[in-house]
Amino acid sequence: MKKEEKKTRTQILREKAKAKALRFKRELRKSTVTAITAAFGFLIALAWRDVIKEFVNKISESSPLQGQLVSAILITVVSVLGIVFVSEFALKKEEKEIKKEK
């Protein structure tokens, strides 16, 4: 009877260890993807920075302040839309992974 109890306890411990390792792996993957995505986003922003500045300056040549304001608003809107899109994508992927586990 004791051997069966030990096997059961051992199996339970293994299952718990596997579950925690899987959770750790998932979180590590999420963090890595977030960091890499942020790095690529930063590169893209640097690449487009001067182009956007020139475009906004051409649109609003009457006042430099107006150009900066339009630029800030445009960048904010595009960034917020990007964040919403990425967040929705990540949420859907996480929901799929949870369904697979069940």
C-alpha positions in Angstrom: 0.0 0.0 0.0 2.8 2.4 0.8 4.5 1.9 -2.6 1.2 2.9 -4.3 1.0 6.0 -2.2 4.6 6.9 -3.0 4.0 6.4 -6.7 0.9 8.6 -6.4 2.8 11.3 -4.6 5.6 11.1 -7.0 3.3 11.3 -10.0 1.5 14.3 -8.4 4.9 16.0 -7.8 5.9 15.3 -11.4 2.6 16.7 -12.7 3.0 19.8 -10.6 6.6 20.2 -11.8 5.6 19.8 -15.4 2.8 22.3 -15.0 5.1 24.9 -13.4 7.7 24.3 -16.0 5.1 24.8 -18.8 3.9 28.0 -17.2 7.5 29.3 -16.8 8.2 28.4 -20.5 5.0 30.3 -21.6 5.9 33.4 -19.6 9.5 33.3 -20.8 8.3 33.1 -24.4 5.8 36.0 -23.8 8.5 38.1 -22.3 11.0 37.3 -25.1 8.4 38.0 -27.8 7.5 41.3 -26.1 11.2 42.4 -25.9 11.9 41.5 -29.5 8.7 43.1 -30.7 9.6 46.3 -28.8 13.1 46.3 -30.3 11.7 46.0 -33.9 9.1 48.6 -33.2 11.9 51.0 -32.0 13.9 50.3 -35.2 10.8 51.0 -37.3 10.1 54.2 -35.4 13.6 55.4 -36.0 13.4 54.6 -39.7 10.2 56.5 -40.1 10.9 59.4 -37.8 12.5 61.8 -40.3 10.0 60.9 -43.0 7.0 61.7 -40.7 8.7 64.9 -39.6 9.2 66.1 -43.2 5.6 65.1 -44.2 4.1 66.9 -41.3 6.2 70.0 -41.9 5.1 70.1 -45.5 1.5 69.8 -44.5 1.7 72.6 -41.9 4.3 75.0 -43.1 2.6 78.0 -41.5 3.7 77.3 -37.9 6.4 75.0 -36.4 4.3 74.4 -33.3 1.3 73.3 -35.4 3.6 70.8 -37.2 4.8 69.3 -33.9 1.3 69.1 -32.6 0.0 67.3 -35.7 3.0 65.0 -35.6 2.5 64.2 -31.9 -1.2 63.5 -32.5 -0.5 61.3 -35.6 2.1 59.3 -33.8 -0.1 58.8 -30.8 -3.1 57.6 -32.8 -1.0 55.2 -34.8 0.8 53.9 -31.7 -2.5 53.4 -29.7 -4.0 51.5 -32.7 -0.9 49.3 -32.9 -1.0 48.6 -29.1 -4.7 47.6 -29.3 -4.1 45.4 -32.3 -1.1 43.6 -30.7 -3.0 43.2 -27.4 -6.0 41.6 -29.1 -3.7 39.3 -31.1 -1.9 38.2 -27.9 -5.1 37.7 -26.0 -6.6 35.5 -28.7 -3.4 33.4 -28.9 -3.4 33.0 -25.1 -7.0 31.8 -25.2 -6.2 29.2 -27.8 -3.3 27.9 -25.7 -5.6 27.7 -22.6 -8.2 25.7 -24.6 -5.4 23.3 -25.9 -4.4 22.6 -22.3 -7.9 21.6 -21.3 
